Amino acid sequence: MVDDERERGRERWDDGLIARRAADKAADRSVEEAAETPDEDFSPPALGGSYGGPLRARLDALHELVGLSRTRVESEALAEAGRVLDEAAARQRLSSRHTVIALAGATGSGKSTLFNALAGVPVSETGLRRPTTSAPIALSWSEGAAGLLDRLAVPSRLRRRPLAGGAGDTELQGLVLVDLPDHDSAVTAHRDQVDRVLGLVDAVIWVVDPEKYADAALHERYLRPLAGHAEVTFVVLNQIDRLGTEAADLVLDDLRRLLDEDGVALGEHGEPGATVLALSALTGEGVPELRELVARFVQERTAPERRLAADVDSAAARLRQAYVADGRPGLDERARDAFTDRLAVAVGAQAAGEAAERVWRRGAIRACGTPWLRLYRWYERMRAHGSTDPHLAAPAEDELTARQRVEQAVRIVADDASRGLPAPWAQAVREAAARGAEGLPEALDELTVSLGDPAARPPRPAWWPAAVLAQAAMTLLQIFGALWLVAQIVGVVQPGLLPPVLVMLGGIIGGPLVEWACESAVKGPARRYGQEAERRLREAAAACGRARVLDPVAAELMRYREVREQYATVVGSRPSAAAARVVGGRRPGTGRLGATRAGARGR
């Protein structure tokens, strides 16, 4: 019987050089026959695929997102997104007609037995020795999968391909099934191979047994982190022949409960999600159902895109804290006006305007005032200050205070702009503001000097000469009246006290009246002159602050809005599965297994 089994194995399997050459000749003959007999359904095998629709837009957005964020977000955070883009490009260059499914499980779960059951003949070594599988073994049901297997680093000696078989083999055309080493193997190299291959395959069948289905290593290391890949995940409870009917129901329900706690969506009631079913690879019970589900899954040819979409979801979830802000960050008009006000205070715009107004009014009083009052005020200034030098050096602490005010204004506007932003972009905004603050006090000082001191030489209105002449006339009347009175006292002119007293009294009263009239008339122009001086200095300081601080901050905020829009596209809604798989659905002809797997159990 052993010889008969080996003979049948030789008839079905192609493992030698001679057999491969024979297969190549047969393929050449089939191509020639196809050329002689045209077939409307014939299409050359695709060497690669193209991602379209929402997935293409999401990949483009992810590429733009990584490009815009390289100098803002840490490279470690972008590493996963870069890996997804690289894998998407690599998978796109390879066959789109093949679906690579990995068979993964723990030691003793029976995955190699299931691998052989799906193949129909012994391919993967089984036995009591652990670990049995030491390297990935690949089984391909059609040509053109060499590039995919090279990508998985499956050795040529471990690549298998069945010869043309029955209808089951026809349904599995395009399937590449990979038997992995045990994920809990004591050999570190085996676990590394499992982790590497799981990141490259299109789908995975997890094989668990009644003893280890709740193993923490499986759930915490694999199922929970890959919960977003439920649409390309099969979970098979193997070895149910060791359980009774009721025990199988309880174990399967508990497995579903654990998967639900892991966050793995279960594709029950027609919803897309993970396929969960029970079988016995040793007795063959439930294997045809799994084979049918896998065949339907392969024929959809959407597994690569589903897997890639799940990878994009995973990368987007890891990048969420780097792009999603709390609230609506940015600079509103109130924050900008507050920054302008602080700069205006730092450069002394209001003080400069008030000084210009005072100088204007002082000039009017000085030009139109009585000479005796001006002499008295000069004396008072001499006695109060001890000097008439107008160019007094500003105290050192005044300059220091102005610099501190500028730094405070920049710090406040940076905090306002970065409030609510994710940490990388908040840091970028603060750094942009800090770069703009360097040299800003000096630039404001130069700006103030270039504008000149508005109080240095204020303009004079056209009526000032007339007021000066009127004041001079009043002074002359005082002098003339006084001389007339002295002349009467000396006896030069005839005595008459009233006329000189009236003339001198008119000059004495007229002088203050002229000064009061000029002071009243100058209030409006002086106020407008001071306001204009303040406005010019305020606008100049605002323009300087805007160019050095606000514009760079706004540029960073604009960049963040761009990446936020790209991130929204990356996160965009996932398309529903083309054909939802009924998880554990009952098929006509199934026995108690169909009843066990029908629907989700109440928990």
TAGI-V397778 format. One record per pair of residues at least 6 apart in sequence whose ideal C-beta (glycine too) atoms are under 7 Angstrom apart, sorted by the first residue. I is the first residue (numbers start at 1). J is the second residue. D is the distance in whole Angstrom. If there is no record, write none. Layout:
BEGIN
<<I;J;D> <I;J;D>>
END
This chain:
BEGIN
<<9;121;5> <12;121;6> <12;162;6> <12;163;6> <13;121;7> <13;160;7> <13;162;7> <13;163;7> <14;20;6> <14;23;6> <14;161;6> <14;163;6> <34;42;6> <45;97;6> <45;144;5> <46;95;6> <46;96;5> <46;97;5> <47;95;6> <48;92;6> <48;93;5> <48;94;6> <48;95;7> <48;96;6> <49;92;6> <49;96;3> <49;304;7> <50;92;7> <51;59;6> <51;92;6> <51;305;6> <54;572;6> <54;575;6> <55;305;6> <55;308;7> <55;309;6> <57;569;6> <58;312;5> <58;569;6> <58;570;5> <58;572;6> <59;85;7> <59;88;6> <61;566;5> <61;569;4> <61;570;5> <62;81;6> <62;84;7> <62;85;6> <62;312;6> <62;315;7> <62;570;5> <63;85;6> <64;566;5> <65;563;6> <65;566;4> <65;567;6> <65;570;6> <66;78;5> <66;81;5> <66;82;6> <66;85;7> <68;559;6> <68;562;6> <68;563;5> <68;566;7> <69;78;6> <69;563;6> <70;78;7> <72;424;5> <72;425;6> <72;428;5> <73;322;5> <73;424;5> <77;318;7> <77;319;6> <77;322;6> <80;315;5> <80;318;5> <81;315;5> <81;319;6> <84;311;5> <84;312;6> <84;315;5> <87;311;7> <88;308;5> <90;151;6> <91;304;6> <91;308;7> <94;147;5> <94;148;5> <94;151;7> <95;144;5> <95;145;6> <95;147;7> <95;148;6> <96;301;7> <96;304;7> <97;144;7> <97;174;5> <97;301;7> <98;144;7> <98;145;5> <98;148;6> <98;174;5> <98;176;5> <99;174;6> <99;175;6> <99;176;7> <99;202;5> <99;203;7> <99;298;5> <99;301;7> <99;303;5> <100;148;6> <100;176;4> <100;178;7> <100;201;5> <100;202;5> <101;175;7> <101;177;6> <101;201;6> <101;202;7> <101;203;5> <101;204;7> <101;205;6> <101;294;7> <102;178;5> <102;180;5> <102;197;6> <102;198;6> <102;201;4> <102;204;5> <103;111;5> <103;114;7> <103;115;5> <103;177;6> <103;178;7> <103;179;5> <103;180;6> <103;205;5> <103;207;6> <104;111;7> <104;180;5> <104;183;6> <104;194;6> <104;198;7> <104;204;6> <104;206;6> <104;207;7> <105;111;4> <105;182;7> <105;206;6> <105;207;4> <105;208;7> <106;182;6> <106;183;6> <106;184;5> <106;212;5> <106;215;6> <106;218;6> <107;130;5> <107;131;6> <107;182;4> <107;184;6> <107;185;7> <108;130;7> <108;209;7> <109;207;5> <109;208;6> <109;209;5> <109;212;7> <109;238;6> <110;207;6> <110;209;6> <110;238;5> <110;239;6> <110;281;5> <111;179;7> <111;207;4> <112;124;4> <112;125;7> <112;126;5> <112;132;6> <112;133;6> <112;179;6> <113;126;5> <113;281;4> <113;282;6> <114;207;6> <114;238;6> <114;281;4> <115;123;6> <115;124;5> <115;177;7> <115;179;4> <116;122;5> <116;123;6> <116;124;6> <116;126;7> <117;281;5> <117;284;6> <117;287;5> <118;177;6> <118;287;7> <118;291;6> <119;139;6> <119;162;7> <123;137;7> <123;139;6> <123;160;5> <124;133;6> <124;137;5> <124;179;5> <125;132;5> <125;133;7> <126;132;6> <131;181;6> <131;182;5> <131;185;5> <131;187;7> <131;190;6> <133;179;6> <133;180;7> <133;181;5> <133;182;7> <134;181;6> <134;190;6> <135;155;7> <135;158;6> <135;181;7> <136;152;6> <136;154;5> <136;158;7> <136;178;5> <136;179;7> <136;180;6> <136;193;6> <136;197;6> <137;158;5> <137;160;7> <137;179;4> <138;149;5> <138;154;5> <138;158;6> <138;159;5> <138;160;7> <138;176;6> <138;178;5> <139;160;5> <139;177;5> <140;159;7> <140;161;5> <140;176;5> <141;162;6> <141;169;6> <141;172;5> <141;173;6> <141;174;7> <141;175;5> <142;173;5> <142;174;6> <145;176;5> <148;176;6> <149;159;6> <151;200;6> <152;178;7> <152;197;6> <152;200;6> <154;178;7> <162;169;6> <168;291;6> <171;295;4> <172;295;5> <172;298;6> <174;298;5> <175;294;7> <175;298;5> <178;197;6> <178;201;7> <180;193;7> <180;194;5> <180;197;6> <181;190;4> <181;193;6> <181;194;6> <182;190;6> <183;191;6> <183;194;5> <183;222;7> <184;217;6> <185;191;6> <198;204;6> <202;232;6> <202;303;4> <202;304;5> <202;307;5> <203;232;4> <203;233;7> <203;303;5> <203;307;7> <204;233;6> <205;234;4> <205;236;6> <206;233;7> <206;234;7> <206;235;5> <206;236;7> <207;236;5> <207;238;5> <208;235;7> <208;237;6> <208;238;7> <208;255;7> <209;238;5> <209;239;5> <210;239;6> <210;242;6> <210;243;6> <210;251;5> <213;237;6> <213;251;7> <213;255;5> <214;258;6> <219;258;6> <219;262;5> <223;259;7> <223;262;5> <223;264;6> <224;262;4> <224;263;7> <227;262;6> <227;263;4> <227;264;5> <228;310;5> <228;313;5> <228;314;5> <229;307;7> <229;310;4> <230;264;5> <230;265;4> <230;273;5> <230;274;4> <231;272;5> <231;273;6> <231;306;5> <231;310;7> <231;577;6> <232;303;6> <232;306;5> <232;307;5> <232;310;7> <233;264;7> <233;274;4> <234;274;7> <234;275;5> <235;255;7> <235;259;6> <235;274;6> <235;276;5> <236;277;6> <236;279;6> <236;290;6> <237;251;6> <237;252;6> <237;255;6> <237;278;4> <238;279;6> <238;280;7> <238;281;6> <239;280;6> <240;248;5> <240;278;5> <240;279;7> <240;280;5> <241;280;4> <241;282;6> <241;283;5> <241;285;7> <243;251;6> <245;592;5> <248;278;6> <248;596;6> <249;596;5> <252;278;5> <252;596;6> <252;597;7> <253;601;4> <253;603;7> <255;276;7> <256;266;6> <256;276;6> <256;600;6> <256;601;7> <257;603;5> <259;266;6> <259;274;7> <259;276;7> <260;266;7> <264;274;5> <265;273;4> <265;274;7> <266;273;5> <266;274;6> <266;276;6> <266;583;6> <266;600;7> <267;273;3> <267;274;6> <267;275;6> <267;580;6> <267;581;5> <267;583;4> <268;583;5> <268;584;7> <268;599;6> <268;600;5> <269;599;7> <270;580;5> <270;582;6> <271;580;6> <272;576;6> <272;577;4> <272;580;5> <273;583;7> <275;293;6> <275;581;5> <275;583;5> <276;583;5> <276;584;6> <277;286;6> <277;289;7> <277;290;6> <277;584;5> <277;597;5> <278;286;6> <278;593;6> <278;596;6> <278;597;6> <279;285;6> <279;286;3> <279;287;6> <279;290;6> <280;286;6> <281;287;6> <285;593;6> <286;593;5> <289;587;6> <289;590;7> <293;581;6> <297;303;7> <297;581;7> <300;578;5> <300;579;6> <302;578;5> <309;574;6> <312;570;6> <313;574;7> <316;567;7> <316;570;5> <316;571;5> <319;567;7> <321;422;6> <322;422;5> <322;424;5> <323;422;6> <323;563;6> <323;564;6> <323;567;4> <324;422;7> <325;420;5> <325;421;5> <325;422;6> <326;420;5> <327;420;4> <329;419;6> <329;420;4> <329;421;5> <330;417;7> <330;557;5> <331;416;6> <331;417;5> <331;553;7> <331;554;7> <331;557;7> <335;413;6> <335;416;4> <336;550;7> <339;409;6> <339;413;4> <339;545;6> <339;550;7> <340;538;7> <340;542;4> <340;545;7> <342;405;6> <342;408;7> <342;409;3> <343;406;7> <343;409;6> <343;541;4> <343;542;6> <343;545;5> <344;350;7> <344;538;4> <344;541;6> <345;405;6> <346;402;5> <346;405;4> <346;406;5> <346;409;6> <346;444;7> <347;444;5> <347;448;6> <347;537;6> <347;541;5> <349;534;5> <349;537;4> <349;538;4> <349;541;7> <350;534;6> <352;454;6> <352;533;6> <352;534;6> <352;537;5> <353;530;4> <353;531;6> <353;533;5> <353;534;3> <354;530;6> <355;455;5> <356;454;4> <356;455;5> <356;458;6> <356;529;6> <356;530;5> <356;533;4> <357;526;5> <357;527;6> <357;529;6> <357;530;3> <359;455;4> <359;458;5> <360;458;5> <360;522;7> <360;525;7> <360;526;4> <360;529;5> <361;519;7> <361;522;6> <361;526;5> <363;458;6> <363;460;7> <364;518;5> <364;519;6> <364;522;4> <365;515;7> <365;519;6> <366;374;6> <367;464;6> <367;468;6> <368;467;4> <368;468;6> <368;471;5> <368;514;6> <368;515;6> <368;518;4> <369;515;5> <370;471;7> <370;475;7> <370;511;4> <370;512;6> <370;515;6> <371;475;6> <381;388;7> <382;388;7> <402;441;7> <403;441;5> <406;440;6> <406;441;5> <406;444;7> <407;437;6> <410;433;5> <410;437;4> <410;440;7> <410;549;6> <413;433;7> <413;549;7> <414;429;6> <414;430;5> <414;433;4> <414;553;7> <417;429;5> <417;553;5> <417;557;6> <418;426;4> <418;429;4> <418;430;6> <421;429;6> <421;560;7> <425;556;7> <425;560;5> <428;556;5> <429;553;6> <429;556;5> <429;557;7> <432;552;4> <432;553;5> <432;556;5> <433;549;5> <433;553;5> <435;552;7> <436;548;4> <436;549;4> <436;552;5> <437;549;6> <440;545;7> <440;548;5> <440;549;7> <443;544;5> <443;548;7> <444;541;6> <444;544;6> <447;540;5> <447;541;7> <447;544;6> <448;537;7> <451;536;6> <451;537;6> <451;540;6> <454;533;4> <458;529;6> <461;525;6> <467;514;6> <467;518;5> <470;514;5> <471;511;6> <471;514;5> <471;515;7> <474;507;5> <474;510;4> <474;511;4> <474;514;6> <475;507;7> <475;511;6> <477;503;6> <477;504;7> <477;506;6> <477;507;3> <477;510;7> <478;504;5> <478;507;3> <478;508;6> <480;503;6> <481;500;5> <481;501;7> <481;503;4> <481;504;3> <481;507;6> <482;504;6> <484;500;4> <484;503;7> <485;500;4> <485;501;7> <485;504;7> <487;493;5> <488;495;5> <488;496;7> <488;500;7> <584;597;3> <584;598;6> <584;599;7> <585;598;7> <586;594;4> <586;595;7> <586;598;5> <587;594;6>>
END
